[in-house]
Structures are given as structure tokens and as C-alpha cells.
Amino acid sequence: MTTRYWTASLPAGQGSSASSLWSRLQESISKQAFDTALYRFNIPNLRVGTLDSLLALSDDLLKSNNFIEGVSHKIRRQIEELERVSGVVSSSLTVDGVPVDSYLTRFAWDEAKYPTMSPLKEFVDGIHVHIAKIEDDLKVRVAEYSNVRSQLNAINRKQAGSLAVCDLSNLVKPQDIVTSEHLITLLAVVSKYSQKDWLSSYETLTDYVVPRSSKKLHEDNEYALYTVTLFSRDADNFRTKARERSFQVRDFEYNPETQDSRKQELEKLMQDQDTLRSSLLQWCYTSYGEVFSSWMHFCAVRVFSESILRYGLPPSFLSVVLSPSVKNEKKARSILEGLCSSSNSTYWKTEDEGGMAGFAGDADAHPYVSFTINLI
């Protein structure tokens, strides 16, 4: 899919028309830059207002366009991340079922959604507010999903860590623990290279250790987990003596209800994560189409308003979308410039050299209206 396009408009000039200009442009492109895809960008006659209002609007157009483009890319990146995590095969993004590149190249103004008689200022403000609401909704949904994911990651880190830090509840069974009025079972984490030292010394670390009570429950790459049973009153003393020998006694209390609760919590978090991820992905698909559609209408308004400011009234210009290859960009620019009327071309070249750029701020410095649209 092509991801970089130009939108441009050329003045029809006196004694010419947009249709005849279109035919000349097609012929020139086919002869000199044949691999450049070229499409009409059908913009209706919008409500112009006054020149002052268009000039005042030009800065808003640039700022709002950058904002809408940013939200579009933000949602796209979120979709790519969710698809990667979910293992979903990446699908082409669409606007009402139409691939986004086709939506641009076959653009048709949505009169029902954006009445052409609405003032341009009202149109620009309305779209900006709408996209801002979508961005706020995205932030809330992503935060909710990220919160659940962070909780799961924290649990997984505990389970995946070494025996010195991981959750031991899945490694200890009821029969491993002795609990009575006077006896207690402790869990000791021993370096895998110090196991012989542990087995030969644990009984004598204090006076009240049950002989031959230590049993190995688990071993990882660094440590081994041992039980040891002793009198409850001697537990604190044993912890101190064990620490002096570099044996770590983990704080652990076996509670079947707590273990069941943790298991249920984990299962619920996993279910919540899957539900939120699926819901967020579907929302992003829908919202991306909505934002992209608004963005393309916004681009049409930019081309229209800039064309009025450059070429004057009444509106008489040809607007197009094209995607030249890198090697043919200069040729395409030359063709577009050559089709500008001489008076207009000379005027804009002179003004550009004198420091007068396009009204819309980021318009390329050419004798015709031109903007770049990056879909990614």
C-alpha cells in the first residue's frame, strides 16, 4: 500500500477549465512520469466567507491538521501493537469497508455528515472537538487496558523470578507444611552450590530443629527451596542464624483460601485482559476509520481554502491526489509547475523568494497549492 501522497491544486485560468487541465495533466504525467499514480480530488464548492476569515482560519487549519494526523497515527500504532500482542493477522485499515488508500484516491465529500453550506470555521472547530473526544476516549480505554496488563505482568514477574523473590504458593503443597501448637515449618532458599552446606548444618543452627526435617521442594538455575521444621518459639532465632550462613528464610504462610483467591484473581485478570484487548482493538478499528474520514475532509478544506487565497474568486481550479515515486518527484513537480498559468507562477515564485510562503504555513513553496499526506 502506498503511504505517501501529495494533494495539489492547479489554477484553471482564463479560457480554461478544470476538465481540460485534468486532461493535460494526465497526458503529461503518462509521458514524463508514467509510474506516478494520479487521481482527481473531488472537492465541492464550500462556503467561502470573507478573505479575512480565510486568512484567520489558515493558522487553525495547520494546527488542527497536525492534531488530527497525530491522533490518526496514534490509533494506527495502537492497532499494530494490539494485533502483535494478540497474534492477529494484520488487516488493512478501512473506512466503512473501503481501504484507507482507496478512500483517499476515490474521495467523495460526505454532504450528509458535513453540509457544504456550513461556515468553514464551524466545520474546522467541529471536527477538532470531535477528534479531541476520540483521543480522550482512547486515553481512557488504553489506561484501563494497561492497568490490567500491568497487574498481570507484576504477577508473572513474581512467578517467573528466582526462588529468592518469586511467589512460592504454587510450589508448596499442604503435606509439605507442618503446623501445630508448638511446631512450624519454614522455607529456606539455598544457593544451589551451598546445598551440601545446608544439609550438614541446618539441624545445628539452633537447638530446637527437628532432625531430618528438611526436604527439597524445588530447584531453579540459582537456588533450591528447602523446608525445615522446628519449634515455633525458635523461629526468629533460626532466621537470624540462617541469614548469617547466607541462607534466606522466606516469609510464607500456607493458606488454602488465599491460594484459591490468588488463582481466581489471576484467572479474572487474564479474562479481563483478553476482553479489554478485544474491545479496544475493535474500538480502534472503528475510530481509525472515523478519524481518517474526518482527516481527508479536513485536507479537502485545506486545499480549497488555500486555493481561494492563492488563485482568488470565483473558485476555478483542479484538485488532484498523486503519489510519484522518489525518482520521479522532481519530474512531477516540474509538470505541476508547468501547468500553472504564467502570471500566477511568476507571482508566487517572486513572493516565495521574497519570503512569502503558503498561507497555510506548511504548504510547500511552489507556485501551486500542495500538501503531503503521510498515511503512516
N, C-alpha and C positions, 0 to 999 in steps of 0.2 A: 504493500500500500504506500502510495506517495504521501509524505508527511509535511512537505513544504510547498506552499503555493504563493503566488502573487495575486492580489486583486488590483486591478488598474482601470482607469477610465481615460478615454481619449475624447477631445472636443470634436463634435461633428463639423462645426464651422459653417460658414455661409455657403449655400449652394450644395450642401452635402447632407447626408442623413446617417443615422446610426447603422442602418441596414447596409448601405453602400460601404461604409467604413469597416463594417464587420467582414464583408466580402474581401476587401483589400487586405485586411489583417490576416485572414485565413490564407490567402494566396501567398503573402509574404512569408508567413511562418512555414508553410508547406515547402517553399522553395529554399529558404535560408536556414531554418531551424526545425527541420521536419520531425525531430523527436520531441518537440515541445507540445504537450497536451494543452488544448485551448478550448475554452467553454464561454458561452455567454453568461454574464452575471445579471440576471433579470431583476432590476430594481424598479419599483413603481415610482410614480411622481408623488413625493411626500410633501407634507405641509411645510413650506419654506420659512414663513415668518419674515422677519426683517434681517438685513445684513448684520446689524449689531447683535441680534440674538444668535445668529450663526457663529459670529466671532466669539461671543461669550461662551458658546457651547463647545467650541473646539477643544479647550483645555479639559473640560469634563469628559469629552469623548475619549481622549487619550488615557486619562486616569481610569475611567470605567472600563475601557477595553483591556488595559493591563490587569485590572482586578478580575474581570470575567475570565480572561485567558488563564490567569493563575488558578482560579477555582476549577476550571476545566482540567488543567494538568494535575491538580491535587487529587481530584476524584479518579482520574485515569491511573495515577500511581497507586492509589488505594486499591483499585480493582486488580492491578497487576500483583500487588502484594497478597491480597486475599486469594487470588487464583493460585498463586505459587504455594501458599500455605495449605490450601485445600486440595491441591493436586488436580485442580480443574483445568482441562484443556482450554487455553486462552482462546476466546471467541472475539470476532470483530465487533467493535462497539457500533451501536446503531442509534438512529433517531427514528422512532416509530417503525422499526424494522428495516430502515434504509441505512446501509453502511455510511459512516460519517464522511468519508471522502466523496461518496456519491451524492450525499446530501448537499455538500458544498458545490460540487460541479454541476448539479442539477437544481440549484437553489430556486425555490419558488416562495414568494412572500406569503406569509400566513395572515390574510386580511382579517379573519375571524378573531385571531389572538392579538394582532397588532394593527388596529384600524389606521389606514394611511392618513386619515384626516386629523389624527391626534397631533398636538404640537410636539415637535421633536424633543423639547426639554422634558415634557411629560413622559415621552417614550423612554428616554435615557434614564431618567430618575426611577421610573417604574421597574425597568429591567435590573438596575443596580440594586434596588431594595429587594427584589425577588431573589437574585443570586446571593445576596448577603444572608437572606434567611436560609437558603440551601446550605451555605457554608456553615452557618451556626448549627444547623441540624446535623451536618457531617461531623462537626467537632463533638457534639453530644454523643452521637452514636459510636464514634471511634473511641471516645473516652470510656464509654460503658463496656465496649468490647475489650479494650486494652486493660481495664481494671480486672476483668475476669481472667484474661490471659496472664496477667502479672501474678495473680494469686496461684494459678496453676503452675506457672514457672517456678514460683517460690517453693511450692510443694515438691515439684520434680527435682529441684536443686537439692532439697533435703534428702530425697530418696536416692539421688544419683551420686551424692557426695561420699567421701570416705567414711569408714565406721566411726571416725572421730567426730563427725558432725551430722551424719545422716539420721533420718528417722528410723528408730530401731523396732517400731511396733510390728512391722511385717516379718521381722527375723526372730522374734521371741514368741514361743508357744506357751500355753498355760502350764504344761508339765515341766517347763524349764525353770519355773519360779516356785520357790518355797516361801510361804508366808504363814507365820504362826504368831502366837503371842510373844515369843522370845526370839524367833529366828527371822532372818531377812536374806534375800538373795540380791547381790549387787552384780552389775555388769561392768566388766573391765575391758578396756580397749588396749591391746598389747601390740607393739610393733611386731611384724611377722618374723623379724630377726631376733626378737627377745622372748620368744615363746618358751624356750627351754629354761630361761631365767625365771619366767613367771611360774612355770610348773614346779620348779625346785624351791621357790621361795614364798609363794602366796600363803602357805599354811603357817609360816612363821613370822609373817609381817606383824601380826598381833596375837594375843593369847587365846582369842575366842573364835577361831576359824574352824569350821567343821572339816575334818580331814577328808581328802579325796573328793571334795565337793565341787571342784572346778571342772566345767565341761565346755568344750569349744562349740559355739553355735554357728559361727560364720567366719569367713576369711576373704579379704579382698586383696588388691595389689599391694597395700601398705600395712594393713593391720589385721589382727584376729580378734574376735569377740568371745570372751570367756565369762562364764558365770562363776560366782563364789558365794557360798552360804556361811553365815556367821551370826553371832548373837547381835540382836538389834542395838543393844547398848554400846557395842564396839564399832558401829558402822562409821562414825565420824573419824575415829582414830585410824581405822583401816584406810579410809580415803586419803588421810594425810600421809601415812606410811607408803601407800601405793604411789602417790604423787612423787615422793622422794626417790622412788625407784623408776620413775618415768612411766608408770602405768596409769592410765587415765580411767577413773571410775565415772561412768556416765550416769547422770540423773535420769532415772527411769522408774516409772510405776505402772505395773501391768494392770490395765482396767479394760475388761472386755467391752463394756459400754462405750468407753472412749474410743476404742479401736473401731467399733461399728460406726460410731458417729463420724470419725475421720474418713472411713471408707465411703459413707453416704455423702459426706461433704465433697469428697473428691469426684465421685460419680456425678453429683449435681453440677459441680463446676465444669466438668467435661461436657455435660449435656448443654449447659448454658453457653459454653464457648461455641459449640457447634451451631446452636440455634442463633446466637448473635452474629456469628460469622456469616451464616447463610442469609440472614435477614439483611445484614449490612451490605453484602455483595449484591443482592437483588435491588436494594435501595440505590446503590451506586450505579448499577446499570441504568436504572430508570432516570436518576438525577443527572447522569452524564449526558444522556440524550436531551434532557430538558435544557441543561446549561449550554450544550453545544448549539442547539437550535437558537437559543437566545443570542449566543455569541455571533452566529452567522447573520442574524437580523441586525445585530449591532454593527457588524462590519459593513453591511449594506448601507446603514445610515451614515457611517463614516465616509464611505466612498461618495454617497450622494451629497452630503453637506460640504465636503472638501471640493467636489466638482463644481458646486454652485459658487463657492468662494473663489475658485480659480478661473472658471470659464464664464461666470455670470449667468444672468437670467435672459430668457426662459431656459429651463433645463434642456440641453441638447448635447448629449454625449453618449458614447458607447462604453459600457462597463463589462469587463471580462475577468475571467479567472484563468490563470495559466501556470504550468509547472515545468519550466525549462530545466534541462539537465545542467549540471555545473559548467560543462564545456560550452554550452550554448547560451549562457546567461547574458554575456555581452552582446551577442547577436540579437537576442530577444529585446534587450534594452534599446539597441540601435533601431530595430524595426518599429518599436513603440514610439520612439522619439521622431522617427522619420514620418510617422503618420499624424503628428501634431501639426496644426496649422502654423505657418511660419511666424505670424505675428505673436501668437501665444508662446511658441517655443522660444523666440528671441527674448520676449518679456521675462519669462521665467528663468532663462539662463542668466540674463543680466541681473535679475534680482537675487538669484542664488549666489552669484559672485559677489554681490554687494552685501550678503549676509542675511537675505530674506529666505528662510526655509519654508517648508509647507506649513499651513496654518495648524495642522493637527499635531505638530511637534515632532512626531517620529516618522512622518511621511518622508520617503526617500527623496533626495534632492534631484528631481527630474522635472522636465517640462510638462509632465502629465501626473495625474494622481496615481500613487502606487503605495500599497502596503503589503507586508509579508505576513502570511498566516502559517504558524507552526502548529501542526496538529498534535505534536508530542513535545 
